[in-house]
Amino acid sequence: MLKALVRRVAPESAYGIGRRIARHMRRRVRRPPLTEAALASVVRDELGVRKGDVVLVHSSVDALQLDFSFARLLPLLRDLVGSEGTLLFPASHLLERPERWFERNDVFDVLRTPTSMGILPELARRQTDAVRSLHPTHSVVAIGSIASELVSTHHRDRYPCGRESPFFKITQCGGKIIGLGVETDVLTSVHCVEDLSPDRFPVCTHREQVYEGRVRTREGTECVVHTLVAHPRIRWRHMRPFFERYVEPSDCRLLRCADRSFYRADAAGLLRHMSELSERGITMYRRSIYRGHILEPMLSELAERLEER
């Protein structure tokens, strides 16, 4: 009740800061460490991961507070999906606005550039059978039976979450999305709906300029990949309230298990539902940045200035 009242009254930015502080404080509280058996049970029984599944994994190993070596986490997940399954992990290397990286004309080396997305994606990247997409800002690492099929065309799409991306492709093969120690504010696939029909989406979410990124392939050759970059205005969004109000648990459900955050999503169902909502003008973004809104230019400029800090 109190949380709902604060969410309605406080500015979104202030509420977001408050949530981050609360998460930080929760992590400082001593909790019984999560055993390997307990985590396997959560992933299998609560998140519904089965043999043969295609699973996109978002994670925070620190938030899980494991009582076993983090090096065991990837083998655990591989065992759960089996040799016939496939695991995917967001593997972007960026720790800054993409524009700044493009300006330096740096090279993204698919084999050697570490990911900034955490310990688990980095472990996955280092596997001998892992494949990584060539996209310079939204690369994805995949391991498993259809790994290459899912990531091989990512660089051909100027939209990072467009039809050639793994984020969309998993919707076509019954894929699942899970969060381990994170909430739905860490869920890249929500951007598929805007990248599939950018002209019809209520918000212009990308800059107009097409950027050119230098990418070094597994074979050591260098190529240029063209991509669009998200506009800073997309910071004016309210994902948690959007999910709570509009998204059915069958499409995406947030869970608390052992006092830790998890979520599970049906990739196709979530995209279908978000597409239907966007056709009705309902998105996770604030209406004040919708195309044609009187406040959109001002808020877009403010977002630009905030990113410069």
Summary of the structure (lengths in Angstrom):
residues: 309
radius of gyration: 19.2
end to end distance: 34.9
largest distance: 56.9
contacts: 981
relative contact order: 0.13
helix: 42%
strand: 18%
